Amino acid sequence: MIITQTPLRIGLLGGGTDLPGYYREHGGRVLNCAIDKYIYVVVKQRFDDDIYVNYSRKEIVSKVDDLEHELVRESMLMTGVTQGVEITTLADIPSAGSGLGSSSAVTVGLLHALFAYQGHQASAAELAQRACEIEIERCGKPIGKQDQYIAAFGGIRDIRFGPGEDVVPEDVGLPADERRALQHQIMLFYTGITRSADTILAEQSANIEATRPQLHLLRDLAGLAVDQLRSGDVDAIGPALRESWEAKRKLASGVSNGQIDDAVGRALEAGASGAKLTGAGGGGFLLVICPMERQRAVRRVLADMRELPIKLDRLGSRVVLNVMRDIWG
């Protein structure tokens, strides 16, 4: 039996510039951090040759190609695990439409568990690259690459994409006290709205030429925020996030709506320095950056939303249990 633990994430700045239609030519950049909410993947050997997959439903098949869960199917094909296993995925947060990168965390965690099952110790870079191949190339999802890299590497990352296909996921390298200071300003609230990111991201991809000025600004704000963090100015994140949200709202029609705009406005009026939706937008979690002395006021005006307390996670995907049995005795 193998169990992997893979972190979810919050994208602070630069989201949208990791889409290939933009970064291949202009270079993209995001500031992203892993959080202490996880996807767990369990891979267990079976006595027979069937394949059992447990998620929000249960599949039992005799051939990999018959699996409907495309991420499991393609991960099994990629790693060469093709029979005699039971696979279970578990999530700390309801994974559909959360905006916390859950699909990519599932893919990274699946690959990590299945490679470990095969006796292969995959690096974070390999896990991220292969997860991108599965989601973007094999499954045709209109997504970028930031979620796979932060899930695999963890930490607080300055992730740069292109120009071309290169990805550099550099740790921002904050001292412990500054990392805590940033963590203390982060608040997450569940909007109660779930949505498919694919629709919004497909529209964003189609709009890249028309929204190039906004994408340039989002990329540059991410770079500026990284520089400010490294110089010790944790308080600069909120204003940068606030400015980036105004640009991001213009990338596609479904990024925001009246209900979300109202919630962002209430948070800012209560003293938050920045607020935006995590992920592609449209729903999921509202990320609020707020000094600790104003957080009680923010909680009061957002009392209609459930708060999710989080901490930042320094590690990426990891194997937390590896029980291998020699079937030959």
C-alpha positions as CSV (number, residue, x, y, z in Angstrom):
1,M,0.0,0.0,0.0
2,I,1.2,3.5,-0.9
3,I,-0.3,6.7,0.4
4,T,0.7,10.2,-0.9
5,Q,-0.2,13.6,0.5
6,T,-0.3,16.5,-2.0
7,P,-1.0,20.1,-1.0
8,L,-3.6,22.4,-2.4
9,R,-2.6,25.9,-3.2
10,I,-3.6,29.6,-3.4
11,G,-2.4,31.7,-6.3
12,L,-1.4,35.1,-5.0
13,L,-0.5,36.9,-8.2
14,G,0.1,36.3,-11.9
15,G,-2.7,33.8,-12.6
16,G,-3.6,33.6,-16.3
17,T,0.0,34.2,-17.4
18,D,0.7,30.5,-17.1
19,L,-1.5,29.7,-20.1
20,P,0.7,28.5,-23.1
21,G,-1.0,31.0,-25.5
22,Y,0.6,33.8,-23.5
23,Y,3.8,32.5,-21.8
24,R,5.3,30.8,-24.9
25,E,5.7,34.3,-26.5
26,H,5.8,36.7,-23.6
27,G,6.9,34.7,-20.6
28,G,4.6,34.3,-17.6
29,R,5.2,34.6,-13.9
30,V,3.1,33.6,-10.8
31,L,3.5,33.9,-7.1
32,N,1.9,30.8,-5.6
33,C,2.0,29.0,-2.3
34,A,1.0,25.6,-1.0
35,I,-1.4,25.3,1.9
36,D,-2.0,22.7,4.6
37,K,-5.1,21.3,2.9
38,Y,-4.4,18.1,1.0
39,I,-5.4,15.5,-1.6
40,Y,-4.6,11.9,-0.4
41,V,-4.1,9.1,-2.9
42,V,-4.1,5.5,-1.7
43,V,-2.9,2.7,-4.0
44,K,-3.4,-0.8,-2.7
45,Q,-2.5,-4.1,-4.3
46,R,-5.4,-6.4,-5.0
47,F,-5.5,-10.2,-4.9
48,D,-7.3,-10.4,-8.3
49,D,-6.4,-8.5,-11.5
50,D,-9.4,-6.0,-11.4
51,I,-9.1,-2.3,-11.0
52,Y,-11.1,-0.6,-8.3
53,V,-11.2,3.3,-8.2
54,N,-13.0,5.1,-5.4
55,Y,-13.7,8.8,-5.6
56,S,-17.1,10.6,-5.5
57,R,-18.3,7.4,-7.2
58,K,-16.9,3.8,-7.5
59,E,-15.6,2.2,-10.7
60,I,-14.7,-1.5,-11.1
61,V,-13.2,-2.5,-14.4
62,S,-10.9,-5.2,-15.7
63,K,-9.1,-3.0,-18.2
64,V,-7.5,0.4,-17.7
65,D,-8.9,1.8,-20.9
66,D,-12.4,1.3,-19.5
67,L,-12.0,3.7,-16.7
68,E,-14.1,6.9,-16.9
69,H,-11.9,8.9,-14.5
70,E,-9.5,10.3,-17.1
71,L,-6.8,11.4,-14.6
72,V,-6.6,8.0,-13.0
73,R,-6.7,6.2,-16.4
74,E,-3.9,8.3,-17.9
75,S,-1.8,8.2,-14.8
76,M,-2.0,4.4,-14.7
77,L,-1.1,4.2,-18.4
78,M,1.8,6.6,-18.0
79,T,3.2,4.7,-15.0
80,G,2.6,1.2,-16.3
81,V,0.3,0.1,-13.5
82,T,-2.4,-1.6,-15.5
83,Q,-4.1,-4.2,-13.2
84,G,-4.7,-5.6,-9.8
85,V,-4.9,-2.3,-7.8
86,E,-7.4,-0.4,-5.8
87,I,-7.1,3.4,-5.9
88,T,-8.8,5.8,-3.6
89,T,-8.7,9.6,-3.6
90,L,-9.6,11.7,-0.6
91,A,-9.7,15.5,-0.2
92,D,-9.7,17.8,2.7
93,I,-11.8,20.3,0.7
94,P,-14.7,19.4,-1.7
95,S,-12.6,19.3,-4.8
96,A,-15.1,20.3,-7.5
97,G,-14.6,24.0,-8.5
98,S,-12.8,25.1,-5.3
99,G,-10.2,27.2,-7.1
100,L,-7.5,25.6,-4.9
101,G,-5.8,23.6,-7.7
102,S,-7.4,20.3,-6.6
103,S,-7.4,18.6,-10.1
104,S,-3.7,19.1,-10.5
105,A,-3.0,18.0,-6.9
106,V,-5.0,14.8,-7.7
107,T,-2.9,14.2,-10.8
108,V,0.5,14.9,-9.1
109,G,-0.6,12.7,-6.1
110,L,-1.7,9.9,-8.4
111,L,1.5,9.9,-10.3
112,H,3.6,10.0,-7.1
113,A,1.7,7.0,-5.6
114,L,1.7,4.9,-8.8
115,F,5.4,5.6,-9.5
116,A,6.2,4.6,-5.8
117,Y,4.1,1.5,-6.3
118,Q,6.4,0.6,-9.3
119,G,9.5,1.3,-7.1
120,H,10.4,4.5,-8.9
121,Q,11.2,7.6,-6.8
122,A,10.0,10.5,-9.0
123,S,11.4,14.0,-8.5
124,A,9.2,17.0,-8.0
125,A,10.2,18.2,-11.5
126,E,9.2,14.9,-13.1
127,L,5.9,14.8,-11.3
128,A,5.0,18.3,-12.4
129,Q,6.1,17.8,-16.0
130,R,4.2,14.5,-16.3
131,A,1.1,15.9,-14.6
132,C,1.1,18.8,-17.2
133,E,1.4,16.2,-20.0
134,I,-1.6,14.3,-18.7
135,E,-3.9,17.3,-18.1
136,I,-3.0,19.5,-21.0
137,E,-1.8,17.2,-23.7
138,R,-3.6,13.9,-23.1
139,C,-6.8,15.2,-21.5
140,G,-6.9,18.4,-23.5
141,K,-7.8,20.7,-20.5
142,P,-7.5,24.4,-21.3
143,I,-5.3,25.1,-18.3
144,G,-1.9,26.5,-17.4
145,K,1.0,24.9,-15.5
146,Q,1.2,26.7,-12.2
147,D,-1.0,24.2,-10.2
148,Q,1.0,21.1,-11.1
149,Y,4.3,22.8,-10.1
150,I,3.2,24.1,-6.8
151,A,1.5,20.8,-5.9
152,A,4.8,18.9,-6.7
153,F,7.2,21.4,-5.1
154,G,5.3,23.1,-2.3
155,G,6.4,26.2,-0.5
156,I,6.1,29.8,-1.6
157,R,7.2,29.8,-5.2
158,D,8.1,32.4,-7.8
159,I,7.2,30.3,-10.9
160,R,8.4,31.5,-14.3
161,F,7.1,30.1,-17.6
162,G,8.9,30.6,-20.9
163,P,9.3,32.3,-23.3
164,G,9.2,28.8,-24.9
165,E,8.5,25.8,-22.7
166,D,10.9,26.2,-19.8
167,V,9.5,26.3,-16.3
168,V,11.5,27.6,-13.3
169,P,9.8,27.0,-9.9
170,E,12.1,29.0,-7.6
171,D,11.5,29.1,-3.8
172,V,11.0,32.7,-2.7
173,G,13.2,31.8,0.3
174,L,11.4,33.8,3.0
175,P,12.9,33.7,6.6
176,A,10.6,32.0,9.1
177,D,9.4,35.2,10.7
178,E,8.4,36.7,7.3
179,R,6.7,33.5,6.2
180,R,4.6,33.6,9.4
181,A,3.9,37.3,8.9
182,L,2.5,36.6,5.4
183,Q,0.6,33.6,6.7
184,H,-1.1,35.7,9.4
185,Q,-2.5,38.1,6.8
186,I,-4.1,35.4,4.6
187,M,-7.8,34.6,5.1
188,L,-9.9,32.2,3.0
189,F,-13.7,32.3,2.7
190,Y,-15.8,29.8,0.8
191,T,-18.2,31.6,-1.5
192,G,-20.5,28.6,-1.8
193,I,-20.3,28.9,-5.6
194,T,-18.8,26.0,-7.4
195,R,-17.9,26.2,-11.1
196,S,-15.9,24.5,-13.8
197,A,-12.7,26.4,-14.4
198,D,-12.4,24.9,-17.9
199,T,-15.1,27.2,-19.3
200,I,-13.5,30.4,-17.9
201,L,-10.0,29.3,-18.9
202,A,-11.0,28.4,-22.4
203,E,-12.5,31.9,-22.8
204,Q,-9.3,33.4,-21.3
205,S,-7.2,31.5,-23.8
206,A,-9.3,32.7,-26.7
207,N,-9.0,36.3,-25.4
208,I,-5.2,36.4,-25.0
209,E,-4.6,38.8,-27.8
210,A,-7.3,41.2,-26.7
211,T,-6.3,41.1,-23.0
212,R,-2.5,41.2,-23.5
213,P,-2.1,44.5,-21.6
214,Q,-3.8,43.0,-18.5
215,L,-1.7,39.9,-18.8
216,H,1.5,41.9,-19.0
217,L,0.4,43.8,-15.8
218,L,-0.5,40.6,-14.0
219,R,2.9,39.1,-14.8
220,D,4.8,42.3,-13.8
221,L,2.8,42.6,-10.5
222,A,3.9,39.0,-9.7
223,G,7.5,39.9,-10.3
224,L,7.2,43.1,-8.3
225,A,5.6,41.3,-5.4
226,V,8.4,38.7,-5.3
227,D,11.0,41.4,-5.2
228,Q,9.1,43.2,-2.3
229,L,8.7,39.9,-0.4
230,R,12.4,39.2,-0.7
231,S,13.2,42.7,0.6
232,G,11.1,42.0,3.7
233,D,8.0,44.0,2.7
234,V,5.2,41.5,3.4
235,D,2.6,44.3,3.6
236,A,3.1,44.9,-0.2
237,I,1.2,41.7,-1.1
238,G,-2.3,43.1,-0.3
239,P,-2.2,46.2,-2.6
240,A,-0.6,44.2,-5.4
241,L,-3.3,41.6,-5.1
242,R,-6.0,44.3,-5.1
243,E,-4.6,45.8,-8.3
244,S,-4.2,42.4,-10.0
245,W,-7.8,41.5,-9.3
246,E,-9.0,44.5,-11.2
247,A,-6.9,43.4,-14.2
248,K,-8.0,39.7,-13.8
249,R,-11.7,40.5,-13.9
250,K,-11.2,41.7,-17.5
251,L,-9.7,38.4,-18.8
252,A,-13.0,36.6,-19.3
253,S,-16.7,37.3,-18.6
254,G,-17.1,34.6,-16.0
255,V,-14.2,35.6,-13.7
256,S,-16.5,37.6,-11.4
257,N,-20.1,38.4,-10.8
258,G,-22.2,40.8,-8.6
259,Q,-22.2,38.6,-5.6
260,I,-18.4,38.2,-5.7
261,D,-17.8,41.9,-6.4
262,D,-20.0,42.8,-3.4
263,A,-18.0,40.4,-1.1
264,V,-14.7,41.9,-2.3
265,G,-16.0,45.4,-1.7
266,R,-17.2,44.5,1.8
267,A,-13.8,43.0,2.7
268,L,-11.9,46.1,1.5
269,E,-14.2,48.5,3.3
270,A,-13.7,46.5,6.5
271,G,-9.9,47.0,6.3
272,A,-8.5,44.3,4.0
273,S,-5.6,45.4,1.9
274,G,-6.5,43.1,-1.0
275,A,-9.1,40.5,-2.0
276,K,-9.7,38.2,-5.0
277,L,-11.0,34.8,-6.0
278,T,-8.5,32.0,-6.0
279,G,-8.1,30.0,-9.2
280,A,-9.7,31.0,-12.5
281,G,-12.5,32.8,-10.8
282,G,-16.3,32.4,-11.0
283,G,-16.6,30.9,-7.5
284,G,-14.7,28.7,-5.1
285,F,-12.7,30.5,-2.3
286,L,-12.3,34.3,-1.7
287,L,-8.7,35.1,-0.7
288,V,-8.4,38.1,1.6
289,I,-5.1,39.7,2.6
290,C,-5.7,41.7,5.8
291,P,-3.7,43.0,8.8
292,M,-4.4,41.0,11.9
293,E,-5.9,44.0,13.7
294,R,-8.7,44.3,11.0
295,Q,-9.5,40.6,10.6
296,R,-12.3,40.6,13.2
297,A,-14.1,43.3,11.2
298,V,-13.6,41.4,7.9
299,R,-15.0,38.2,9.5
300,R,-18.0,40.2,10.6
301,V,-18.8,41.6,7.2
302,L,-18.2,38.2,5.5
303,A,-20.2,36.2,8.1
304,D,-22.3,34.7,5.4
305,M,-19.3,32.8,4.2
306,R,-17.5,29.9,5.9
307,E,-13.9,30.7,6.8
308,L,-11.2,28.1,6.1
309,P,-8.3,28.5,8.5
310,I,-5.0,27.6,6.7
311,K,-1.3,27.6,7.2
312,L,1.3,27.6,4.4
313,D,2.9,24.3,3.5
314,R,6.7,24.1,3.0
315,L,6.7,20.7,1.3
316,G,5.2,19.5,-2.0
317,S,3.7,16.1,-2.7
318,R,5.2,13.4,-0.5
319,V,4.8,9.6,0.2
320,V,3.5,9.3,3.8
321,L,3.1,5.5,3.8
322,N,4.9,2.9,1.8
323,V,4.2,-0.7,2.8
324,M,5.7,-3.0,0.1
325,R,5.3,-6.8,0.4
326,D,7.4,-9.3,-1.3
327,I,4.7,-11.5,-2.9
328,W,7.3,-14.3,-3.4
329,G,8.0,-14.5,0.3
